[in-house]
Amino acid sequence: MKPTIPLHGLTTAPHTPFHPDGTFHPEAVALQAGHFQRHGVESVFIGGTTGECHSLTLVERLALTDRWMETSQNGGPRVVVHAGSNCLADARALAAHAEERGAAAIAAFAPSYFRPASLEALVAWCQEVSAAAPATPFYFYDFPAMTGVSFPMPDFLAIGHRRIPMLAGLKFTNPDLAAYQRCLRTEGGPWDLPFGVDEHLLGALALGAQGAVGSGFNFAAPLFRRLLDAFNAGDLETARQEQFRAVRLAGLLTSFGYMAAAKTVMEFLSIPVGPPRLPHLPLSADRKSALRRGLEEMGFFEWTQ
């Protein structure tokens, strides 16, 4: 089943905001939401990889949903809640809570410690999570590089749509564009497949993607908006230029440790999301200065106006 409003355009995967001491900072959510809306982002995908979900307690994840839903219901972006967990009971609790609060959709990636040993096991696990929110569209969050769970997603969709009534599609965080094409066409192609690899977005758009979920949209939404607009206008040269900027930006952040660097960029933009939690190490003052120099040299602060 398709969601009422598919995840087209840009959906930001927000950081979970922390105080400098690492405690949860819910008051920052309104600042994040305002920042996203100023840059034309209409949806958020909360509590996922960028949101450091496995570093949060269940209580914190439920509170994160509450705060984002309060913001959404006061005119903020619509909310997709990531409910994936290594504990099925926690995942079901997150899914049920998201539906109770009125989330637009839920998503879940695979458990990554005791991993499903077969596609059948993965579908059964997703079925249980989705059943806890029986009126809410469900997306499987395919991210094999992080979970270590890698099954053919066309097969997941072919089996899953018979077992998961609210299956809407996939958050496809996988650079395998051949598999992405097959997913678009599986069972007649009724799927919403927001793409999740910032550095490959233009390739996915060329193959039929209509939306994306990205961590880079936190701080570089104007860049990706120009990429989308140029592609839709048939201006491939501009789209390629913006895509290469995104590749350079991701490479710079990765060289400093992506999570800490990305949260530091938000600090540069006056959005206080705080440091990452261990095992991610925060940047020292010297490293923050070096990161800022690198951003200035590549023109980042001009790109993102």
Secondary structure, DSSP 8 states (H G I E B T S, - for coil): ---SS---EEEE-----B-TTS-B-TTHHHHHHHHHHHTT--EEEESSTTTTGGGS-HHHHHHHHHHHHHHHHTT--EEEEE---SSHHHHHHHHHHHHHHT-SEEEE---SSS--SSHHHHHHHHHHHHHTSTTS-EEEEE-HHHH-----HHHHHHHHHHH-TTEEEEEE----HHHHHHHHHGGGS--B--B--GGGHHHHHHHT--EEEESTHHHHHHHHHHHHHHHHTT-HHHHHHHHHHHHHHHHHHHHH-HHHHHHHHHHHTT-------TTS----HHHHHHHHHHHHHHTHHHHT-
